[in-house]
Amino acid sequence: MGSSELAAIDQARSRRTHILAIVAAALLGIALVIAVPTASDWWKAVVLGVVEGLTEFLPISSTGHLLIVSSLIDFEGSLGGTFEIFIQLGAVIAVVGYYAADLVHQARQAPRDPQTRRFWLAIGIAFVPAAVIGLALHDWIKTVLFSPTVIGAALITGGVVLILVERLPQRTATTHDATRLSLRQAIGIGIAQTLALTPGVSRSAASIIGGMLVGLDRRAATTFSFYLAIPTLGAATIVDLLTSLDQVTPDDIGRLFLGLVVSLIVAWLSIGWLLRYVASHSFVAFGVYRIIAGSIVLALVALGRL
């Protein structure tokens, strides 16, 4: 590829980045215009949007962090946890945007490419276990498991698991391309993802570690986890919102939209960083962080602060 072609590619990327920045700024401006006049605690929605965007694709549990931070800042717009789940839709949109070119290419290829169809079948298979169990136990999960004690314990347990998985002798990865995993591997990842129905476990941690355990290399497991987030988080958001519509007031709409936009922007920036990070780093640092964070959460529970 010649220098002129490389320059053209760089210019195209630069234009795309500028356009995306303008769109992001416009969306943020609109969200602030809607939210600020109707919600005095709009800044709390911004804080939670940042937390969601930073943590959704890291193996540290976005839902756990959102529920704890929401409690610490005394956020009254939680809607029984619906706000924290709804703004995950921002992360879904970020993934779709990040992989937009690939998704369009796959949509065009699917009618004539069996491998592309098989890849999306694998995503569907991996999605089913958590979808079925989550739908069946939806009310029980929100009533019983959405508690600081459960979150703290899950953070610590998950941290220990991350460290153990990294310290154990590494199995030789048999799959280096996320689009080439087998249906059996997809089932294994789907089963692993059901553990993330407990706040504090982390959907990304469960699916990435599950992917590594069934033979995907670190980057392929992370990429598949991103794709799997599209149906998983999308369905969770829709189900939770539909079952909680009676709690949503017109004043809540501004908070929900603002949190969604902020989480979208921050998640978009986080995806590229995580892909670069996992290419050359282990998850031990995240495991250590989880143990420290979980210990702090349990200490705050014991002190009556949560």
C-alpha positions, 0 to 999 in steps of 0.5 A: 500500500502506497503512502498516498493510500495510507494518507487517504485512510488516515484522512478518512479516519480523522474525518470520521473521528471529527464527525463522531465528536460533533455528534457526541457533543450534540447529543450531550448538549441535547441531554443536558438541555432536557435533564437540567431543568427537570432534575436538580440531581442531573449531575448524579446521572452524569456521574453514573453514566461515567461509571457505567461507561468505564466499567461495562467492558472491564471485568469489574462489574458495571452493575455492582459499581453503579448500585454502590455509587448510586447508594453512596451519592444518594441518587433518588432516580434509581427507580429500583435499579432500572436507571442503572440497567437502562443506561447500559443501553449506551454501552450497547450503542457504543459497541454497535458503533465501534464495530459498525463497519464489521457489522455491515460487512457481516450483514452483507456476507450472511446470505452467502457466507455460512461462516458468518451465519454460524458466528451469529448462531454462536452468539445466539446460543451464548445469549440463551442461557442468561436470557432464559434464567434472567427472565425467569428469575428477574424479580427475585434477582432484583429483590434479593441479589441487588444488595451491597452485601451480595455485591461486595462478596461477588466482587471479592470472589470474582477477583480471586477467580481472576487471579487464580485463572491467570496464575494456573498453567495456561491452556494453549488457545485453539481459537484466535479469531472470535468469528471462528469459535465452535458452537460447543465453545459458545455454549460454554461461554453462555453458561459462564455468562449466567453467573453475571446475573448476580451483581458484582460478578461482571458480565464481561469477566464471566464471558471473557474468562469463560471464553479463555477456559473453552479455548479462545485466546485473550483477545478473541474472548474479549472481542466475542464478549463485546459482540455478546453484549449487544443482545445480552444488554439490549434484551436486559434493558428492554425487559427491565424498562418494560416491567418498570414503566409504571415507575417512570415519570416525565422527570425521569426521562431527562435523567435516563437520556443523560445517563445513556448519552454519557455512558455511550461516549465513555464506553466508546472510548473504553472499548479501544483501550481494553482491546489494546490492554488485553493484547499484552496484559493479564487480568491480575490487576483487575482481580486485585482491584476487585478484592480491594473494592469488595472489601471496602463495600463490605466494610461500609456495610458493616459501618452502616454506610451502605 
